[in-house]
Each structure stands twice: as structure tokens, then as C-alpha cells.
Amino acid sequence: MRHLKKVKKLGRDKEHRRALLRNQVISLFTYGKIKTTLPKAKETRRWAEKMITLGKKGTVPARREAFRFLADRKMVNRVFDEIAPLFKERNGGYTRIYRLWRRRGDNAEMAMLELLAFPAPKEETEEPKEEVKKKRWRLFGRK
């Protein structure tokens, strides 16, 4: 029996499981939604919501704790500066899980995990087309 056991092992050892969850949380914060199996989505949600809660605190110890899990300074800054402020009025439930189809190969339940609010992408200024052509010609040794 699994009384008082909170960790879902996902068929992996500790280091592999932690790396998997870290990568999924980073992908969730990068793209706003990810498709994965249902048990992985449920476990990833747990960690993603914890990171957003730390981001809402905004303190230095909270940043250090988030960095301990995420191990990516840019992602920690993104969580604290862009993502967490979107949820300042919410007391939890920052993500949503949609159940999808069953995977064809092994009949695993698939799910989509998404953030309820996601920052709009920053607009980049585009170069004029003539500048791009000139740059391309220079790359290939032509004038």
C-alpha cells in the first residue's frame, strides 16, 4: 500500500524524474501549454504551480528556491517578472489540464497542460526587406 507516499514515480529514478519534470515546467513556462501523458501532466502541474506561487512572493529566498528547481536564471526571471504578476489576484489553480485522446502505440491517456494566463510575446522590429537581401548577399561573398 502507498499510504503517505506523495511522489508519483513515473517509472523513473529520482534524478531522471526530477530532470523530466524540470524540462516540462520550463517548456510550460516557455510555450504556455504542453502535451504529455496524464500522470506526467498532473505531476508537472504540482511543480509549475509551486514555482508561480514562489514568483508571487517575489523575495530573494523565493528566487533561490525557484532557481534550485529550475536551474535557469532567465527562466526564473521570466517566472518572477512576467508570469507570476498575471496571477496576483488568484489564490491557486494557475493551470488547466485537458484530457485528450489515448496514444495509439501504448494506449496511454494523453493530456494538455496549459497556463490560464500567458504573457503576450514581445514584438520584435523587423528589418526592411532590402537590408535582409544585402545581408544575405554579404554572407555568400557577393556584393
N, CA, C and O atoms as a GROMACS GRO file, in nm:
protein
  572
    1MET      N    1   0.083  -0.119   0.000
    1MET     CA    2   0.000   0.000   0.000
    1MET      C    3   0.087   0.125   0.000
    1MET      O    4   0.198   0.125   0.054
    2ARG      N    5   0.037   0.232  -0.060
    2ARG     CA    6   0.115   0.354  -0.074
    2ARG      C    7   0.063   0.464   0.020
    2ARG      O    8   0.048   0.578  -0.023
    3HIS      N    9   0.037   0.431   0.144
    3HIS     CA   10  -0.009   0.533   0.237
    3HIS      C   11   0.101   0.636   0.261
    3HIS      O   12   0.217   0.601   0.279
    4LEU      N   13   0.063   0.763   0.261
    4LEU     CA   14   0.152   0.876   0.288
    4LEU      C   15   0.267   0.888   0.188
    4LEU      O   16   0.370   0.948   0.220
    5LYS      N   17   0.251   0.833   0.070
    5LYS     CA   18   0.353   0.847  -0.034
    5LYS      C   19   0.302   0.951  -0.133
    5LYS      O   20   0.203   0.928  -0.202
    6LYS      N   21   0.369   1.065  -0.140
    6LYS     CA   22   0.320   1.175  -0.224
    6LYS      C   23   0.383   1.180  -0.362
    6LYS      O   24   0.326   1.241  -0.452
    7VAL      N   25   0.499   1.118  -0.381
    7VAL     CA   26   0.570   1.128  -0.508
    7VAL      C   27   0.519   1.023  -0.605
    7VAL      O   28   0.514   0.904  -0.572
    8LYS      N   29   0.481   1.067  -0.725
    8LYS     CA   30   0.448   0.973  -0.832
    8LYS      C   31   0.579   0.939  -0.901
    8LYS      O   32   0.648   1.028  -0.951
    9LYS      N   33   0.615   0.813  -0.905
    9LYS     CA   34   0.747   0.775  -0.953
    9LYS      C   35   0.761   0.780  -1.104
    9LYS      O   36   0.872   0.798  -1.154
   10LEU      N   37   0.653   0.766  -1.178
   10LEU     CA   38   0.653   0.776  -1.324
   10LEU      C   39   0.749   0.678  -1.389
   10LEU      O   40   0.794   0.701  -1.502
   11GLY      N   41   0.783   0.569  -1.321
   11GLY     CA   42   0.870   0.467  -1.378
   11GLY      C   43   1.013   0.511  -1.397
   11GLY      O   44   1.083   0.459  -1.484
   12ARG      N   45   1.060   0.606  -1.317
   12ARG     CA   46   1.194   0.660  -1.331
   12ARG      C   47   1.260   0.670  -1.195
   12ARG      O   48   1.193   0.671  -1.092
   13ASP      N   49   1.394   0.677  -1.195
   13ASP     CA   50   1.460   0.702  -1.068
   13ASP      C   51   1.456   0.851  -1.036
   13ASP      O   52   1.407   0.930  -1.116
   14LYS      N   53   1.505   0.888  -0.920
   14LYS     CA   54   1.487   1.024  -0.869
   14LYS      C   55   1.545   1.131  -0.962
   14LYS      O   56   1.479   1.230  -0.991
   15GLU      N   57   1.668   1.109  -1.009
   15GLU     CA   58   1.734   1.211  -1.092
   15GLU      C   59   1.664   1.227  -1.227
   15GLU      O   60   1.644   1.338  -1.275
   16HIS      N   61   1.626   1.114  -1.286
   16HIS     CA   62   1.558   1.119  -1.416
   16HIS      C   63   1.422   1.186  -1.402
   16HIS      O   64   1.384   1.267  -1.487
   17ARG      N   65   1.349   1.154  -1.297
   17ARG     CA   66   1.217   1.212  -1.274
   17ARG      C   67   1.228   1.363  -1.254
   17ARG      O   68   1.149   1.440  -1.309
   18ARG      N   69   1.326   1.405  -1.174
   18ARG     CA   70   1.344   1.549  -1.148
   18ARG      C   71   1.380   1.623  -1.278
   18ARG      O   72   1.329   1.733  -1.303
   19ALA      N   73   1.468   1.565  -1.359
   19ALA     CA   74   1.506   1.628  -1.486
   19ALA      C   75   1.386   1.637  -1.580
   19ALA      O   76   1.365   1.739  -1.645
   20LEU      N   77   1.307   1.530  -1.586
   20LEU     CA   78   1.187   1.530  -1.670
   20LEU      C   79   1.091   1.640  -1.628
   20LEU      O   80   1.041   1.716  -1.712
   21LEU      N   81   1.064   1.650  -1.498
   21LEU     CA   82   0.968   1.750  -1.450
   21LEU      C   83   1.023   1.891  -1.470
   21LEU      O   84   0.947   1.982  -1.504
   22ARG      N   85   1.154   1.909  -1.449
   22ARG     CA   86   1.215   2.041  -1.471
   22ARG      C   87   1.197   2.083  -1.616
   22ARG      O   88   1.157   2.196  -1.644
   23ASN      N   89   1.225   1.992  -1.709
   23ASN     CA   90   1.213   2.025  -1.851
   23ASN      C   91   1.069   2.054  -1.890
   23ASN      O   92   1.043   2.143  -1.970
   24GLN      N   93   0.975   1.979  -1.833
   24GLN     CA   94   0.835   2.004  -1.867
   24GLN      C   95   0.787   2.138  -1.810
   24GLN      O   96   0.711   2.208  -1.876
   25VAL      N   97   0.830   2.173  -1.690
   25VAL     CA   98   0.790   2.302  -1.632
   25VAL      C   99   0.849   2.416  -1.715
   25VAL      O  100   0.781   2.515  -1.741
   26ILE      N  101   0.975   2.402  -1.755
   26ILE     CA  102   1.038   2.506  -1.837
   26ILE      C  103   0.965   2.518  -1.972
   26ILE      O  104   0.943   2.629  -2.020
   27SER      N  105   0.928   2.407  -2.032
   27SER     CA  106   0.853   2.412  -2.158
   27SER      C  107   0.717   2.476  -2.139
   27SER      O  108   0.671   2.552  -2.224
   28LEU      N  109   0.652   2.447  -2.027
   28LEU     CA  110   0.522   2.507  -1.998
   28LEU      C  111   0.535   2.658  -1.986
   28LEU      O  112   0.452   2.732  -2.039
   29PHE      N  113   0.639   2.705  -1.916
   29PHE     CA  114   0.658   2.849  -1.899
   29PHE      C  115   0.706   2.915  -2.027
   29PHE      O  116   0.687   3.035  -2.045
   30THR      N  117   0.767   2.840  -2.117
   30THR     CA  118   0.814   2.897  -2.243
   30THR      C  119   0.701   2.908  -2.345
   30THR      O  120   0.686   3.012  -2.409
   31TYR      N  121   0.621   2.802  -2.360
   31TYR     CA  122   0.521   2.797  -2.465
   31TYR      C  123   0.378   2.818  -2.418
   31TYR      O  124   0.289   2.842  -2.500
   32GLY      N  125   0.352   2.808  -2.288
   32GLY     CA  126   0.218   2.830  -2.236
   32GLY      C  127   0.134   2.704  -2.227
   32GLY      O  128   0.039   2.699  -2.149
   33LYS      N  129   0.169   2.602  -2.305
   33LYS     CA  130   0.098   2.475  -2.295
   33LYS      C  131   0.185   2.363  -2.350
   33LYS      O  132   0.270   2.385  -2.436
   34ILE      N  133   0.163   2.242  -2.296
   34ILE     CA  134   0.238   2.125  -2.341
   34ILE      C  135   0.144   2.006  -2.350
   34ILE      O  136   0.043   2.000  -2.278
   35LYS      N  137   0.176   1.910  -2.438
   35LYS     CA  138   0.102   1.785  -2.446
   35LYS      C  139   0.189   1.674  -2.390
   35LYS      O  140   0.306   1.661  -2.427
   36THR      N  141   0.133   1.595  -2.300
   36THR     CA  142   0.206   1.486  -2.237
   36THR      C  143   0.107   1.383  -2.186
   36THR      O  144  -0.014   1.397  -2.208
   37THR      N  145   0.155   1.280  -2.118
   37THR     CA  146   0.063   1.183  -2.061
   37THR      C  147  -0.004   1.241  -1.937
   37THR      O  148   0.048   1.335  -1.877
   38LEU      N  149  -0.117   1.186  -1.900
   38LEU     CA  150  -0.194   1.240  -1.789
   38LEU      C  151  -0.118   1.237  -1.655
   38LEU      O  152  -0.118   1.338  -1.585
   39PRO      N  153  -0.053   1.126  -1.617
   39PRO     CA  154   0.020   1.129  -1.489
   39PRO      C  155   0.134   1.230  -1.488
   39PRO      O  156   0.158   1.295  -1.386
   40LYS      N  157   0.204   1.245  -1.601
   40LYS     CA  158   0.311   1.345  -1.609
   40LYS      C  159   0.254   1.485  -1.599
   40LYS      O  160   0.312   1.572  -1.534
   41ALA      N  161   0.140   1.509  -1.662
   41ALA     CA  162   0.077   1.641  -1.656
   41ALA      C  163   0.036   1.676  -1.514
   41ALA      O  164   0.054   1.790  -1.470
   42LYS      N  165  -0.017   1.579  -1.440
   42LYS     CA  166  -0.059   1.606  -1.303
   42LYS      C  167   0.060   1.637  -1.214
   42LYS      O  168   0.053   1.726  -1.129
   43GLU      N  169   0.169   1.566  -1.233
   43GLU     CA  170   0.288   1.592  -1.152
   43GLU      C  171   0.356   1.723  -1.193
   43GLU      O  172   0.406   1.796  -1.108
   44THR      N  173   0.356   1.753  -1.322
   44THR     CA  174   0.414   1.878  -1.370
   44THR      C  175   0.334   1.997  -1.318
   44THR      O  176   0.392   2.100  -1.284
   45ARG      N  177   0.201   1.983  -1.314
   45ARG     CA  178   0.116   2.091  -1.262
   45ARG      C  179   0.155   2.126  -1.120
   45ARG      O  180   0.160   2.243  -1.082
   46ARG      N  181   0.182   2.023  -1.040
   46ARG     CA  182   0.219   2.046  -0.900
   46ARG      C  183   0.341   2.136  -0.888
   46ARG      O  184   0.342   2.230  -0.808
   47TRP      N  185   0.444   2.108  -0.969
   47TRP     CA  186   0.566   2.187  -0.963
   47TRP      C  187   0.549   2.325  -1.026
   47TRP      O  188   0.604   2.423  -0.977
   48ALA      N  189   0.474   2.333  -1.135
   48ALA     CA  190   0.454   2.462  -1.201
   48ALA      C  191   0.379   2.558  -1.109
   48ALA      O  192   0.414   2.676  -1.101
   49GLU      N  193   0.278   2.509  -1.040
   49GLU     CA  194   0.202   2.596  -0.951
   49GLU      C  195   0.288   2.639  -0.832
   49GLU      O  196   0.273   2.750  -0.782
   50LYS      N  197   0.377   2.552  -0.788
   50LYS     CA  198   0.467   2.589  -0.680
   50LYS      C  199   0.561   2.701  -0.725
   50LYS      O  200   0.588   2.794  -0.648
   51MET      N  201   0.612   2.693  -0.848
   51MET     CA  202   0.702   2.797  -0.899
   51MET      C  203   0.629   2.931  -0.914
   51MET      O  204   0.686   3.036  -0.884
   52ILE      N  205   0.504   2.928  -0.958
   52ILE     CA  206   0.428   3.052  -0.972
   52ILE      C  207   0.400   3.112  -0.835
   52ILE      O  208   0.404   3.234  -0.820
   53THR      N  209   0.370   3.028  -0.736
   53THR     CA  210   0.348   3.078  -0.601
   53THR      C  211   0.474   3.143  -0.546
   53THR      O  212   0.466   3.248  -0.482
   54LEU      N  213   0.589   3.083  -0.571
   54LEU     CA  214   0.715   3.144  -0.530
   54LEU      C  215   0.734   3.278  -0.602
   54LEU      O  216   0.781   3.375  -0.543
   55GLY      N  217   0.698   3.281  -0.731
   55GLY     CA  218   0.709   3.405  -0.808
   55GLY      C  219   0.621   3.515  -0.753
   55GLY      O  220   0.657   3.632  -0.759
   56LYS      N  221   0.505   3.479  -0.700
   56LYS     CA  222   0.416   3.579  -0.641
   56LYS      C  223   0.474   3.637  -0.512
   56LYS      O  224   0.448   3.752  -0.479
   57LYS      N  225   0.552   3.556  -0.440
   57LYS     CA  226   0.617   3.608  -0.319
   57LYS      C  227   0.718   3.716  -0.356
   57LYS      O  228   0.721   3.822  -0.295
   58GLY      N  229   0.799   3.688  -0.456
   58GLY     CA  230   0.891   3.787  -0.509
   58GLY      C  231   1.012   3.816  -0.422
   58GLY      O  232   1.084   3.912  -0.449
   59THR      N  233   1.037   3.738  -0.319
   59THR     CA  234   1.150   3.764  -0.231
   59THR      C  235   1.276   3.694  -0.284
   59THR      O  236   1.268   3.608  -0.371
   60VAL      N  237   1.390   3.733  -0.230
   60VAL     CA  238   1.517   3.671  -0.270
   60VAL      C  239   1.521   3.523  -0.232
   60VAL      O  240   1.562   3.441  -0.315
   61PRO      N  241   1.480   3.485  -0.111
   61PRO     CA  242   1.478   3.341  -0.081
   61PRO      C  243   1.385   3.261  -0.174
   61PRO      O  244   1.414   3.146  -0.206
   62ALA      N  245   1.275   3.322  -0.216
   62ALA     CA  246   1.185   3.255  -0.309
   62ALA      C  247   1.253   3.236  -0.444
   62ALA      O  248   1.238   3.132  -0.508
   63ARG      N  249   1.328   3.337  -0.489
   63ARG     CA  250   1.403   3.325  -0.615
   63ARG      C  251   1.506   3.213  -0.605
   63ARG      O  252   1.525   3.136  -0.700
   64ARG      N  253   1.572   3.203  -0.492
   64ARG     CA  254   1.674   3.099  -0.474
   64ARG      C  255   1.610   2.961  -0.476
   64ARG      O  256   1.666   2.868  -0.534
   65GLU      N  257   1.495   2.948  -0.413
   65GLU     CA  258   1.426   2.819  -0.413
   65GLU      C  259   1.379   2.782  -0.553
   65GLU      O  260   1.388   2.666  -0.593
   66ALA      N  261   1.329   2.880  -0.629
   66ALA     CA  262   1.288   2.854  -0.767
   66ALA      C  263   1.408   2.817  -0.852
   66ALA      O  264   1.399   2.729  -0.938
   67PHE      N  265   1.521   2.882  -0.828
   67PHE     CA  266   1.642   2.851  -0.905
   67PHE      C  267   1.692   2.711  -0.873
   67PHE      O  268   1.748   2.644  -0.960
   68ARG      N  269   1.671   2.667  -0.749
   68ARG     CA  270   1.711   2.531  -0.711
   68ARG      C  271   1.641   2.427  -0.798
   68ARG      O  272   1.700   2.325  -0.834
   69PHE      N  273   1.516   2.453  -0.831
   69PHE     CA  274   1.443   2.357  -0.914
   69PHE      C  275   1.465   2.383  -1.063
   69PHE      O  276   1.495   2.290  -1.137
   70LEU      N  277   1.449   2.508  -1.107
   70LEU     CA  278   1.454   2.538  -1.250
   70LEU      C  279   1.596   2.537  -1.307
   70LEU      O  280   1.616   2.497  -1.421
   71ALA      N  281   1.695   2.580  -1.228
   71ALA     CA  282   1.836   2.581  -1.269
   71ALA      C  283   1.859   2.664  -1.397
   71ALA      O  284   1.950   2.633  -1.474
   72ASP      N  285   1.780   2.765  -1.418
   72ASP     CA  286   1.794   2.851  -1.536
   72ASP      C  287   1.757   2.993  -1.494
   72ASP      O  288   1.641   3.022  -1.468
   73ARG      N  289   1.856   3.079  -1.488
   73ARG     CA  290   1.834   3.214  -1.437
   73ARG      C  291   1.734   3.294  -1.522
   73ARG      O  292   1.652   3.367  -1.467
   74LYS      N  293   1.741   3.278  -1.654
   74LYS     CA  294   1.647   3.350  -1.740
   74LYS      C  295   1.503   3.306  -1.715
   74LYS      O  296   1.411   3.388  -1.714
   75MET      N  297   1.485   3.175  -1.693
   75MET     CA  298   1.350   3.124  -1.668
   75MET      C  299   1.299   3.171  -1.533
   75MET      O  300   1.180   3.202  -1.519
   76VAL      N  301   1.386   3.177  -1.433
   76VAL     CA  302   1.345   3.228  -1.301
   76VAL      C  303   1.302   3.374  -1.314
   76VAL      O  304   1.199   3.414  -1.259
   77ASN      N  305   1.379   3.453  -1.387
   77ASN     CA  306   1.342   3.594  -1.408
   77ASN      C  307   1.209   3.605  -1.482
   77ASN      O  308   1.127   3.692  -1.450
   78ARG      N  309   1.188   3.519  -1.580
   78ARG     CA  310   1.061   3.522  -1.655
   78ARG      C  311   0.943   3.489  -1.564
   78ARG      O  312   0.838   3.553  -1.571
   79VAL      N  313   0.960   3.387  -1.479
   79VAL     CA  314   0.852   3.349  -1.388
   79VAL      C  315   0.821   3.464  -1.293
   79VAL      O  316   0.704   3.497  -1.272
   80PHE      N  317   0.923   3.525  -1.236
   80PHE     CA  318   0.903   3.628  -1.135
   80PHE      C  319   0.857   3.761  -1.195
   80PHE      O  320   0.778   3.832  -1.134
   81ASP      N  321   0.905   3.794  -1.315
   81ASP     CA  322   0.877   3.926  -1.373
   81ASP      C  323   0.758   3.928  -1.469
   81ASP      O  324   0.689   4.029  -1.478
   82GLU      N  325   0.733   3.817  -1.540
   82GLU     CA  326   0.628   3.818  -1.642
   82GLU      C  327   0.507   3.730  -1.606
   82GLU      O  328   0.393   3.773  -1.620
   83ILE      N  329   0.533   3.608  -1.561
   83ILE     CA  330   0.424   3.512  -1.543
   83ILE      C  331   0.352   3.532  -1.411
   83ILE      O  332   0.229   3.539  -1.408
   84ALA      N  333   0.425   3.540  -1.300
   84ALA     CA  334   0.361   3.550  -1.167
   84ALA      C  335   0.273   3.674  -1.151
   84ALA      O  336   0.167   3.663  -1.089
   85PRO      N  337   0.311   3.790  -1.204
   85PRO     CA  338   0.221   3.906  -1.188
   85PRO      C  339   0.084   3.888  -1.255
   85PRO      O  340  -0.012   3.955  -1.216
   86LEU      N  341   0.074   3.800  -1.353
   86LEU     CA  342  -0.056   3.775  -1.417
   86LEU      C  343  -0.153   3.705  -1.323
   86LEU      O  344  -0.274   3.711  -1.344
   87PHE      N  345  -0.100   3.640  -1.219
   87PHE     CA  346  -0.183   3.563  -1.127
   87PHE      C  347  -0.192   3.627  -0.988
   87PHE      O  348  -0.226   3.558  -0.892
   88LYS      N  349  -0.161   3.756  -0.976
   88LYS     CA  350  -0.157   3.818  -0.843
   88LYS      C  351  -0.292   3.816  -0.772
   88LYS      O  352  -0.296   3.819  -0.649
   89GLU      N  353  -0.403   3.811  -0.847
   89GLU     CA  354  -0.536   3.810  -0.787
   89GLU      C  355  -0.584   3.668  -0.755
   89GLU      O  356  -0.682   3.651  -0.682
   90ARG      N  357  -0.517   3.566  -0.808
   90ARG     CA  358  -0.560   3.426  -0.788
   90ARG      C  359  -0.490   3.366  -0.668
   90ARG      O  360  -0.375   3.399  -0.638
   91ASN      N  361  -0.561   3.276  -0.600
   91ASN     CA  362  -0.504   3.207  -0.485
   91ASN      C  363  -0.467   3.063  -0.516
   91ASN      O  364  -0.463   2.980  -0.425
   92GLY      N  365  -0.441   3.032  -0.639
   92GLY     CA  366  -0.406   2.896  -0.678
   92GLY      C  367  -0.480   2.860  -0.804
   92GLY      O  368  -0.561   2.938  -0.855
   93GLY      N  369  -0.454   2.741  -0.854
   93GLY     CA  370  -0.521   2.697  -0.977
   93GLY      C  371  -0.476   2.776  -1.096
   93GLY      O  372  -0.558   2.832  -1.169
   94TYR      N  373  -0.344   2.782  -1.118
   94TYR     CA  374  -0.289   2.862  -1.227
   94TYR      C  375  -0.285   2.785  -1.358
   94TYR      O  376  -0.261   2.844  -1.463
   95THR      N  377  -0.309   2.654  -1.353
   95THR     CA  378  -0.301   2.572  -1.473
   95THR      C  379  -0.432   2.496  -1.494
   95THR      O  380  -0.516   2.487  -1.405
   96ARG      N  381  -0.447   2.443  -1.614
   96ARG     CA  382  -0.566   2.365  -1.650
   96ARG      C  383  -0.518   2.242  -1.726
   96ARG      O  384  -0.427   2.248  -1.808
   97ILE      N  385  -0.582   2.129  -1.697
   97ILE     CA  386  -0.550   2.005  -1.767
   97ILE      C  387  -0.670   1.963  -1.850
   97ILE      O  388  -0.780   1.945  -1.798
   98TYR      N  389  -0.648   1.947  -1.981
   98TYR     CA  390  -0.749   1.892  -2.070
   98TYR      C  391  -0.710   1.748  -2.100
   98TYR      O  392  -0.595   1.720  -2.134
   99ARG      N  393  -0.805   1.657  -2.088
   99ARG     CA  394  -0.779   1.520  -2.129
   99ARG      C  395  -0.797   1.511  -2.279
   99ARG      O  396  -0.894   1.563  -2.334
  100LEU      N  397  -0.703   1.445  -2.344
  100LEU     CA  398  -0.708   1.430  -2.489
  100LEU      C  399  -0.734   1.283  -2.524
  100LEU      O  400  -0.789   1.209  -2.443
  101TRP      N  401  -0.695   1.243  -2.641
  101TRP     CA  402  -0.713   1.107  -2.688
  101TRP      C  403  -0.617   1.012  -2.615
  101TRP      O  404  -0.536   1.053  -2.533
  102ARG      N  405  -0.631   0.884  -2.648
  102ARG     CA  406  -0.535   0.785  -2.599
  102ARG      C  407  -0.430   0.763  -2.707
  102ARG      O  408  -0.462   0.757  -2.826
  103ARG      N  409  -0.304   0.752  -2.665
  103ARG     CA  410  -0.196   0.738  -2.760
  103ARG      C  411  -0.207   0.604  -2.832
  103ARG      O  412  -0.239   0.502  -2.771
  104ARG      N  413  -0.182   0.607  -2.961
  104ARG     CA  414  -0.207   0.489  -3.044
  104ARG      C  415  -0.114   0.372  -3.010
  104ARG      O  416  -0.159   0.257  -3.009
  105GLY      N  417   0.011   0.398  -2.983
  105GLY     CA  418   0.107   0.290  -2.964
  105GLY      C  419   0.085   0.210  -2.836
  105GLY      O  420   0.088   0.087  -2.840
  106ASP      N  421   0.064   0.278  -2.724
  106ASP     CA  422   0.054   0.208  -2.596
  106ASP      C  423  -0.075   0.237  -2.521
  106ASP      O  424  -0.091   0.195  -2.407
  107ASN      N  425  -0.168   0.310  -2.583
  107ASN     CA  426  -0.299   0.340  -2.525
  107ASN      C  427  -0.288   0.424  -2.397
  107ASN      O  428  -0.375   0.417  -2.310
  108ALA      N  429  -0.181   0.504  -2.386
  108ALA     CA  430  -0.165   0.589  -2.269
  108ALA      C  431  -0.258   0.709  -2.280
  108ALA      O  432  -0.279   0.762  -2.390
  109GLU      N  433  -0.316   0.753  -2.168
  109GLU     CA  434  -0.402   0.871  -2.168
  109GLU      C  435  -0.317   0.994  -2.189
  109GLU      O  436  -0.218   1.015  -2.118
  110MET      N  437  -0.354   1.076  -2.286
  110MET     CA  438  -0.280   1.198  -2.314
  110MET      C  439  -0.357   1.317  -2.257
  110MET      O  440  -0.479   1.312  -2.239
  111ALA      N  441  -0.282   1.423  -2.227
  111ALA     CA  442  -0.343   1.542  -2.170
  111ALA      C  443  -0.267   1.665  -2.217
  111ALA      O  444  -0.150   1.658  -2.253
  112MET      N  445  -0.338   1.779  -2.216
  112MET     CA  446  -0.274   1.906  -2.244
  112MET      C  447  -0.275   1.988  -2.116
  112MET      O  448  -0.381   2.009  -2.056
  113LEU      N  449  -0.159   2.034  -2.076
  113LEU     CA  450  -0.144   2.118  -1.958
  113LEU      C  451  -0.118   2.259  -2.006
  113LEU      O  452  -0.026   2.281  -2.085
  114GLU      N  453  -0.197   2.355  -1.960
  114GLU     CA  454  -0.178   2.492  -2.005
  114GLU      C  455  -0.191   2.590  -1.891
  114GLU      O  456  -0.260   2.564  -1.792
  115LEU      N  457  -0.123   2.703  -1.905
  115LEU     CA  458  -0.136   2.812  -1.809
  115LEU      C  459  -0.264   2.888  -1.840
  115LEU      O  460  -0.299   2.907  -1.956
  116LEU      N  461  -0.334   2.931  -1.736
  116LEU     CA  462  -0.459   3.006  -1.758
  116LEU      C  463  -0.432   3.144  -1.816
  116LEU      O  464  -0.512   3.195  -1.894
  117ALA      N  465  -0.322   3.204  -1.779
  117ALA     CA  466  -0.283   3.333  -1.836
  117ALA      C  467  -0.139   3.320  -1.884
  117ALA      O  468  -0.055   3.260  -1.816
  118PHE      N  469  -0.112   3.375  -2.001
  118PHE     CA  470   0.023   3.364  -2.056
  118PHE      C  471   0.060   3.499  -2.115
  118PHE      O  472  -0.021   3.560  -2.186
  119PRO      N  473   0.182   3.549  -2.087
  119PRO     CA  474   0.220   3.680  -2.139
  119PRO      C  475   0.229   3.681  -2.291
  119PRO      O  476   0.275   3.584  -2.352
  120ALA      N  477   0.185   3.790  -2.350
  120ALA     CA  478   0.192   3.804  -2.496
  120ALA      C  479   0.338   3.812  -2.537
  120ALA      O  480   0.420   3.871  -2.466
  121PRO      N  481   0.373   3.753  -2.652
  121PRO     CA  482   0.512   3.760  -2.697
  121PRO      C  483   0.551   3.904  -2.729
  121PRO      O  484   0.471   3.983  -2.778
  122LYS      N  485   0.677   3.934  -2.699
  122LYS     CA  486   0.727   4.069  -2.727
  122LYS      C  487   0.743   4.086  -2.878
  122LYS      O  488   0.792   3.996  -2.947
  123GLU      N  489   0.702   4.200  -2.927
  123GLU     CA  490   0.712   4.225  -3.070
  123GLU      C  491   0.854   4.267  -3.103
  123GLU      O  492   0.911   4.356  -3.041
  124GLU      N  493   0.910   4.200  -3.203
  124GLU     CA  494   1.043   4.235  -3.248
  124GLU      C  495   1.030   4.320  -3.373
  124GLU      O  496   0.943   4.299  -3.457
  125THR      N  497   1.119   4.417  -3.383
  125THR     CA  498   1.115   4.502  -3.502
  125THR      C  499   1.174   4.425  -3.619
  125THR      O  500   1.280   4.362  -3.607
  126GLU      N  501   1.106   4.431  -3.729
  126GLU     CA  502   1.153   4.361  -3.848
  126GLU      C  503   1.240   4.454  -3.932
  126GLU      O  504   1.213   4.574  -3.942
  127GLU      N  505   1.344   4.396  -3.992
  127GLU     CA  506   1.430   4.474  -4.080
  127GLU      C  507   1.358   4.494  -4.213
  127GLU      O  508   1.278   4.410  -4.254
  128PRO      N  509   1.386   4.603  -4.281
  128PRO     CA  510   1.332   4.618  -4.415
  128PRO      C  511   1.386   4.507  -4.505
  128PRO      O  512   1.498   4.459  -4.484
  129LYS      N  513   1.309   4.467  -4.604
  129LYS     CA  514   1.348   4.354  -4.689
  129LYS      C  515   1.478   4.380  -4.764
  129LYS      O  516   1.554   4.287  -4.789
  130GLU      N  517   1.504   4.505  -4.800
  130GLU     CA  518   1.627   4.536  -4.873
  130GLU      C  519   1.748   4.507  -4.787
  130GLU      O  520   1.848   4.455  -4.836
  131GLU      N  521   1.740   4.541  -4.658
  131GLU     CA  522   1.852   4.516  -4.566
  131GLU      C  523   1.878   4.365  -4.555
  131GLU      O  524   1.993   4.322  -4.550
  132VAL      N  525   1.773   4.288  -4.550
  132VAL     CA  526   1.788   4.143  -4.539
  132VAL      C  527   1.857   4.088  -4.663
  132VAL      O  528   1.945   4.002  -4.653
  133LYS      N  529   1.818   4.138  -4.782
  133LYS     CA  530   1.880   4.091  -4.905
  133LYS      C  531   2.028   4.125  -4.908
  133LYS      O  532   2.110   4.041  -4.945
  134LYS      N  533   2.063   4.248  -4.868
  134LYS     CA  534   2.203   4.288  -4.867
  134LYS      C  535   2.282   4.200  -4.771
  134LYS      O  536   2.394   4.158  -4.803
  135LYS      N  537   2.226   4.172  -4.655
  135LYS     CA  538   2.294   4.090  -4.556
  135LYS      C  539   2.314   3.949  -4.610
  135LYS      O  540   2.420   3.889  -4.589
  136ARG      N  541   2.214   3.896  -4.678
  136ARG     CA  542   2.223   3.762  -4.734
  136ARG      C  543   2.332   3.755  -4.840
  136ARG      O  544   2.408   3.657  -4.845
  137TRP      N  545   2.342   3.859  -4.925
  137TRP     CA  546   2.444   3.859  -5.029
  137TRP      C  547   2.583   3.865  -4.966
  137TRP      O  548   2.676   3.801  -5.015
  138ARG      N  549   2.597   3.941  -4.857
  138ARG     CA  550   2.727   3.951  -4.792
  138ARG      C  551   2.768   3.816  -4.732
  138ARG      O  552   2.886   3.782  -4.729
  139LEU      N  553   2.671   3.739  -4.685
  139LEU     CA  554   2.701   3.609  -4.624
  139LEU      C  555   2.760   3.513  -4.726
  139LEU      O  556   2.847   3.432  -4.693
  140PHE      N  557   2.713   3.523  -4.850
  140PHE     CA  558   2.760   3.430  -4.953
  140PHE      C  559   2.871   3.489  -5.038
  140PHE      O  560   2.901   3.435  -5.145
  141GLY      N  561   2.934   3.596  -4.994
  141GLY     CA  562   3.051   3.651  -5.062
  141GLY      C  563   3.019   3.733  -5.185
  141GLY      O  564   3.108   3.755  -5.267
  142ARG      N  565   2.896   3.778  -5.200
  142ARG     CA  566   2.861   3.862  -5.314
  142ARG      C  567   2.833   4.003  -5.264
  142ARG      O  568   2.805   4.024  -5.146
  143LYS      N  569   2.842   4.098  -5.354
  143LYS     CA  570   2.818   4.237  -5.313
  143LYS      C  571   2.683   4.284  -5.356
  143LYS      O  572   2.647   4.398  -5.330
   0.00000   0.00000   0.00000
